[in-house]
């Protein structure tokens, strides 16, 4: 595959920008708010006090989050060229929104937020249960994505409850602004995680159709089981435009059951079925990538299925799995936009997730570890 020089605005992302509010909690807290370990849900009325209770009862930390935004930040970090990525989403005109914007810009991302005064910036409760003796299931991060192993983790499991707030106020009219649509036209690669299917499908379809009509690459993510179960119609509206679809084993099993008619949970069969779904741009086939914890990554194309190993990591090195799955996608996209082959894209995807789980939040060192990457097979 031909290599391309990285340029400004080559990668475009759109999604739900959230501020992650994380704390170590007890199991009583999970039961009170009906939260399950290693799962992601949208906040309901019964969760209205969750953020205030976390702040009062536990020591909390604040980290910029949101699935697509995390992936774009990681891709930007690996690409190294300032403003090579663009991100759009809606935030509140408040202090939390200012924190998010400053954080993303510091990472080199060109954020072009839509802002509202109707409601505050979206937040995600990251409730960590310290289940030291439990085996990590591989579902972690702000998108419930697998980290790089099925090891025991001292920091425990993540239960995620997202209050979209301003994020769900995003309106397609944001794309009508001439300068904003110019950024869409400038991009050659697009990524929108599945959580945004709950917010603004017209905006997704508009971007996806642009990518399709101009032979650009559009990618998405199954995001969480509830997306595959309760927003499957929206997902299937967009799927004909999708060139690459990411997901983990739980999400894949869910869409296998709800859409593909595969009740067995056979992940390779599900990946192949995703590839075979109708596609408008037939000049390139679809790729389905399913991560499954410590087990090999499944990559299905029209040519068949390949398996790629993860990077092993000692349990004591794992600090925080929140954001690992988003980082996997970001690492993959960082090489895809440079024209690198599948093996190289997977290598950087694995590296990004491996790096992030050794730090708090979806954060990363100032520079990638070039020597470590070079030593990877």
Secondary structure per residue as TSV (DSSP state, phi and psi in degrees):
chain	resnum	aa	ss	phi	psi
A	1	X	-	360.0	140.6
A	2	X	-	-70.4	141.2
A	3	X	-	-91.3	142.8
A	4	X	-	-119.8	148.5
A	5	X	-	-76.4	136.5
A	6	X	-	-71.1	135.6
A	7	X	-	-132.1	170.1
A	8	X	T	-63.8	143.2
A	9	X	T	61.8	24.6
A	10	X	-	-73.3	-28.6
A	11	X	E	-117.8	127.6
A	12	X	E	-118.1	131.3
A	13	X	E	-127.0	150.9
A	14	X	E	-144.7	133.0
A	15	X	-	-174.7	-156.8
A	16	X	-	-103.1	100.4
A	17	X	-	-73.4	124.5
A	18	X	E	-130.2	153.5
A	19	X	E	-100.6	116.3
A	20	X	E	-76.8	128.1
A	21	X	E	-115.1	107.3
A	22	X	E	-112.0	145.4
A	23	X	E	-159.7	149.1
A	24	X	E	-77.0	122.7
A	25	X	E	-122.2	176.7
A	26	X	-	-104.7	168.8
A	27	X	H	-66.5	-26.8
A	28	X	H	-61.5	-38.8
A	29	X	H	-63.7	-42.6
A	30	X	H	-60.9	-45.5
A	31	X	H	-63.4	-39.8
A	32	X	H	-60.1	-40.0
A	33	X	T	-103.5	12.4
A	34	X	T	54.5	49.6
A	35	X	-	-103.6	142.9
A	36	X	-	-111.6	142.0
A	37	X	T	-57.6	138.8
A	38	X	T	56.7	49.0
A	39	X	E	-142.5	158.4
A	40	X	E	-127.4	132.9
A	41	X	E	-137.4	163.8
A	42	X	E	-90.1	141.5
A	43	X	-	-64.7	140.6
A	44	X	-	-114.5	-176.1
A	45	X	G	-59.4	-33.8
A	46	X	G	-68.2	-12.0
A	47	X	G	-100.5	8.8
A	48	X	T	-60.7	-26.2
A	49	X	T	-99.8	4.4
A	50	X	H	-63.3	-41.5
A	51	X	H	-69.3	-40.9
A	52	X	H	-66.6	-39.6
A	53	X	H	-67.6	-39.2
A	54	X	H	-59.9	-43.6
A	55	X	H	-65.4	-37.6
A	56	X	H	-79.4	-37.1
A	57	X	H	-94.5	-25.1
A	58	X	S	-130.7	163.5
A	59	X	-	-82.5	118.3
A	60	X	-	-108.5	156.7
A	61	X	E	-127.6	152.4
A	62	X	E	-116.4	125.8
A	63	X	E	-136.4	135.4
A	64	X	E	-60.3	132.8
A	65	X	E	-144.7	-158.3
A	66	X	-	102.5	127.8
A	67	X	H	-54.9	-57.1
A	68	X	H	-65.1	-41.6
A	69	X	H	-60.9	-40.0
A	70	X	H	-60.2	-46.8
A	71	X	H	-62.6	-41.3
A	72	X	H	-66.3	-40.1
A	73	X	H	-61.9	-42.8
A	74	X	H	-67.4	-42.5
A	75	X	H	-59.5	-42.9
A	76	X	H	-60.7	-43.2
A	77	X	H	-58.9	-42.0
A	78	X	H	-78.8	-27.2
A	79	X	H	-80.4	-29.3
A	80	X	-	73.9	-12.6
A	81	X	S	-91.6	117.5
A	82	X	T	-54.9	140.2
A	83	X	T	60.9	23.9
A	84	X	-	-75.7	-10.1
A	85	X	E	-121.5	149.1
A	86	X	E	-125.3	140.6
A	87	X	E	-135.8	134.1
A	88	X	E	-124.8	145.1
A	89	X	-	-178.7	177.7
A	90	X	E	-113.1	132.7
A	91	X	E	-126.3	165.6
A	92	X	E	-82.1	155.0
A	93	X	S	-85.4	70.5
A	94	X	S	-144.7	179.9
A	95	X	H	-61.9	-40.5
A	96	X	H	-61.2	-40.4
A	97	X	H	-63.6	-39.4
A	98	X	H	-64.7	-39.3
A	99	X	H	-61.7	-45.6
A	100	X	H	-59.9	-46.4
A	101	X	H	-64.5	-44.4
A	102	X	H	-62.5	-40.3
A	103	X	H	-63.9	-46.5
A	104	X	H	-66.4	-41.2
A	105	X	H	-66.1	-35.9
A	106	X	H	-61.9	-32.9
A	107	X	T	-78.6	-3.1
A	108	X	T	95.5	3.5
A	109	X	-	-84.0	137.2
A	110	X	E	-85.8	93.2
A	111	X	E	-87.3	131.5
A	112	X	-	-125.3	75.9
A	113	X	-	-76.4	143.9
A	114	X	E	-85.6	138.0
A	115	X	E	-121.2	143.6
A	116	X	E	-133.2	150.4
A	117	X	S	-104.3	1.0
A	118	X	S	-70.8	-34.2
A	119	X	S	-154.1	159.5
A	120	X	-	-76.4	167.5
A	121	X	-	-57.2	140.4
A	122	X	E	-63.4	150.1
A	123	X	E	-135.4	155.6
A	124	X	E	-131.8	120.5
A	125	X	E	-77.1	123.0
A	126	X	E	-109.7	95.0
A	127	X	E	-92.4	115.0
A	128	X	E	-102.6	121.8
A	129	X	E	-103.6	129.3
A	130	X	-	-85.5	71.5
A	131	X	-	-92.0	77.1
A	132	X	T	-60.8	-31.2
A	133	X	T	-91.2	-0.6
A	134	X	S	-89.7	146.6
A	135	X	B	-83.1	129.7
A	136	X	-	-66.7	129.8
A	137	X	-	-79.9	-8.9
A	138	X	S	92.1	-3.7
A	139	X	-	-100.8	113.9
A	140	X	B	-152.8	-173.7
A	141	X	T	73.4	173.4
A	142	X	T	-71.9	-3.1
A	143	X	T	-120.9	17.2
A	144	X	T	56.5	46.8
A	145	X	B	-100.7	156.0
A	146	X	-	-72.0	147.6
A	147	X	-	-89.9	-159.0
A	148	X	S	-95.6	28.9
A	149	X	-	174.2	162.5
A	150	X	-	-103.3	44.5
A	151	X	-	-89.9	171.6
A	152	X	B	-83.2	134.3
A	153	X	-	-120.7	121.8
A	154	X	T	-64.0	-29.8
A	155	X	T	-77.4	-11.2
A	156	X	-	87.1	-158.3
A	157	X	E	-106.0	155.3
A	158	X	E	-105.9	132.6
A	159	X	E	-118.6	120.9
A	160	X	E	-113.0	130.8
A	161	X	E	-133.2	109.7
A	162	X	E	-100.9	126.1
A	163	X	E	-101.5	105.5
A	164	X	-	-66.2	-32.2
A	165	X	G	51.1	-125.6
A	166	X	G	-61.4	-27.6
A	167	X	G	-57.5	-34.9
A	168	X	G	-83.1	2.9
A	169	X	G	-92.5	0.7
A	170	X	-	-58.4	135.8
A	171	X	-	-126.3	144.5
A	172	X	G	-56.0	-24.0
A	173	X	G	-60.2	-21.1
A	174	X	G	-59.4	-29.6
A	175	X	G	-80.6	-12.6
A	176	X	G	-74.8	-21.3
A	177	X	S	-64.1	127.0
A	178	X	H	-53.1	-45.9
A	179	X	H	-67.2	-30.4
A	180	X	H	-73.0	-46.8
A	181	X	H	-66.1	-28.2
A	182	X	H	-60.8	-32.8
A	183	X	H	-70.9	-35.2
A	184	X	H	-63.6	-45.7
A	185	X	H	-65.1	-29.7
A	186	X	H	-76.6	-26.2
A	187	X	-	-76.2	149.9
A	188	X	S	-112.0	-13.2
A	189	X	E	-133.9	140.9
A	190	X	E	-133.1	141.9
A	191	X	E	-141.0	126.4
A	192	X	E	-136.5	116.1
A	193	X	E	-73.5	158.6
A	194	X	G	-63.7	-21.3
A	195	X	G	-60.8	-27.3
A	196	X	G	-74.2	-12.9
A	197	X	G	-67.1	-16.7
A	198	X	G	-85.3	-3.7
A	199	X	T	-116.9	-57.8
A	200	X	-	-149.8	77.4
A	201	X	H	-61.4	-38.3
A	202	X	H	-56.5	-39.5
A	203	X	H	-67.5	-40.1
A	204	X	H	-61.9	-47.6
A	205	X	H	-63.1	-36.4
A	206	X	H	-63.6	-44.6
A	207	X	H	-69.0	-42.4
A	208	X	H	-63.3	-41.3
A	209	X	H	-66.4	-37.8
A	210	X	H	-60.5	-45.5
A	211	X	H	-60.5	-45.5
A	212	X	H	-63.4	-46.3
A	213	X	H	-66.0	-24.1
A	214	X	T	-110.8	15.6
A	215	X	T	55.3	37.4
A	216	X	-	-97.8	165.2
A	217	X	E	-96.9	126.8
A	218	X	E	-116.0	129.0
A	219	X	E	-127.6	154.6
A	220	X	E	-145.3	-179.1
A	221	X	E	-141.3	139.2
A	222	X	-	-66.3	-27.0
A	223	X	-	77.1	-57.4
A	224	X	-	-164.9	154.6
A	225	X	H	-54.4	-37.3
A	226	X	H	-67.1	-28.9
A	227	X	H	-66.0	-44.4
A	228	X	H	-69.9	-21.3
A	229	X	H	-94.7	-49.2
A	230	X	H	-103.6	-11.8
A	231	X	S	-125.0	28.3
A	232	X	H	-66.1	-32.0
A	233	X	H	-64.4	-43.1
A	234	X	H	-64.1	-42.0
A	235	X	H	-60.6	-42.8
A	236	X	H	-72.6	-22.7
A	237	X	H	-63.3	-36.9
A	238	X	H	-88.9	-27.8
A	239	X	H	-52.3	-36.2
A	240	X	T	-59.7	-17.8
A	241	X	T	-98.2	-3.6
A	242	X	-	-84.8	127.8
A	243	X	S	-93.7	-36.5
A	244	X	E	-133.2	129.7
A	245	X	E	-121.7	127.5
A	246	X	E	-102.5	155.7
A	247	X	E	-174.7	166.5
A	248	X	E	-107.8	-178.3
A	249	X	H	-65.7	-36.1
A	250	X	H	-70.6	-43.9
A	251	X	H	-63.0	-42.7
A	252	X	H	-62.8	-43.2
A	253	X	H	-63.1	-36.5
A	254	X	H	-66.9	-47.8
A	255	X	H	-69.5	-28.0
A	256	X	I	-60.9	-41.0
A	257	X	I	-77.4	-41.9
A	258	X	I	-86.4	-24.4
A	259	X	I	-123.1	-42.3
A	260	X	I	-93.9	-8.8
A	261	X	-	72.7	25.2
A	262	X	-	-109.4	99.8
A	263	X	-	-85.2	-16.2
A	264	X	S	-73.2	-19.7
A	265	X	-	78.1	12.8
A	266	X	-	-65.6	105.6
A	267	X	H	-67.8	-35.7
A	268	X	H	-67.7	-39.5
A	269	X	H	-64.6	-39.4
A	270	X	H	-65.3	-43.4
A	271	X	H	-60.5	-43.7
A	272	X	H	-65.8	-35.8
A	273	X	H	-67.4	-37.7
A	274	X	H	-62.3	-41.0
A	275	X	H	-62.3	-34.9
A	276	X	H	-84.3	-7.4
A	277	X	S	-61.2	151.0
A	278	X	-	-53.3	141.6
A	279	X	-	-138.6	132.1
A	280	X	S	-76.5	-48.8
A	281	X	-	-83.6	99.1
A	282	X	T	-89.4	5.6
A	283	X	T	-72.3	-18.3
A	284	X	S	-140.8	146.4
A	285	X	-	-81.0	168.4
A	286	X	-	-88.2	148.3
A	287	X	E	-116.7	132.8
A	288	X	E	-115.4	128.3
A	289	X	E	-122.2	117.2
A	290	X	E	-119.4	119.6
A	291	X	E	-92.7	149.9
A	292	X	E	-146.7	60.3
A	293	X	T	61.1	-127.6
A	294	X	T	-75.7	-16.6
A	295	X	E	-78.5	161.2
A	296	X	E	-59.4	151.2
A	297	X	E	-74.2	133.0
A	298	X	E	-96.3	124.7
A	299	X	E	-123.8	116.6
A	300	X	E	-111.3	135.8
A	301	X	E	-134.5	-178.0
A	302	X	T	-62.9	-21.1
A	303	X	T	-83.8	-12.6
A	304	X	E	135.6	-160.2
A	305	X	E	-117.1	135.4
A	306	X	E	-121.2	151.0
A	307	X	E	-117.2	135.3
A	308	X	E	-125.2	130.7
A	309	X	-	-72.3	156.6
A	310	X	-	-88.2	175.0
A	311	X	-	-92.5	117.1
A	312	X	-	-63.2	150.9
A	313	X	-	-145.9	140.0
A	314	X	-	-68.2	135.5
A	315	X	G	-53.4	-37.2
A	316	X	G	-68.7	-12.9
A	317	X	G	-87.6	-12.9
A	318	X	-	-79.7	119.6
A	319	X	-	-101.9	-47.2
A	320	X	-	-156.6	119.0
A	321	X	-	-87.7	-1.7
A	322	X	T	-67.4	115.3
A	323	X	T	101.3	-0.6
A	324	X	H	-65.0	-43.1
A	325	X	H	-66.8	-39.0
A	326	X	H	-61.9	-37.3
A	327	X	H	-67.5	-36.3
A	328	X	H	-56.2	-47.1
A	329	X	H	-63.7	-44.2
A	330	X	H	-60.4	-41.4
A	331	X	H	-63.5	-41.4
A	332	X	H	-61.5	-49.1
A	333	X	H	-65.7	-32.2
A	334	X	H	-60.9	-29.3
A	335	X	H	-94.4	-31.1
A	336	X	H	-59.5	-42.3
A	337	X	T	-68.1	-14.3
A	338	X	T	-97.2	5.5
A	339	X	T	78.6	17.1
A	340	X	-	-74.7	156.8
A	341	X	-	-77.6	172.8
A	342	X	H	-57.6	-43.6
A	343	X	H	-60.5	-41.9
A	344	X	H	-68.8	-38.7
A	345	X	H	-62.4	-43.2
A	346	X	H	-66.2	-38.3
A	347	X	H	-59.6	-45.8
A	348	X	H	-72.5	-31.4
A	349	X	H	-62.6	-47.7
A	350	X	H	-61.8	-42.9
A	351	X	H	-61.5	-45.2
A	352	X	H	-60.6	-46.3
A	353	X	H	-64.2	-41.7
A	354	X	H	-59.7	-40.3
A	355	X	H	-71.0	-44.9
A	356	X	H	-67.2	-37.0
A	357	X	T	-70.7	-6.8
A	358	X	T	-95.1	9.2
A	359	X	S	-136.4	166.5
A	360	X	S	-79.5	130.6
A	361	X	S	70.0	-175.5
A	362	X	S	-84.3	75.5
A	363	X	-	-126.6	168.2
A	364	X	-	-154.5	160.5
A	365	X	-	-67.8	171.6
A	366	X	S	-58.7	-40.5
A	367	X	S	-132.1	149.2
A	368	X	-	-63.2	153.2
A	369	X	-	-85.0	92.1
A	370	X	H	-61.6	-37.1
A	371	X	H	-67.4	-42.9
A	372	X	H	-61.8	-45.1
A	373	X	H	-62.4	-43.1
A	374	X	H	-63.2	-29.4
A	375	X	H	-82.3	-10.4
A	376	X	-	-70.1	145.0
A	377	X	-	-68.4	360.0
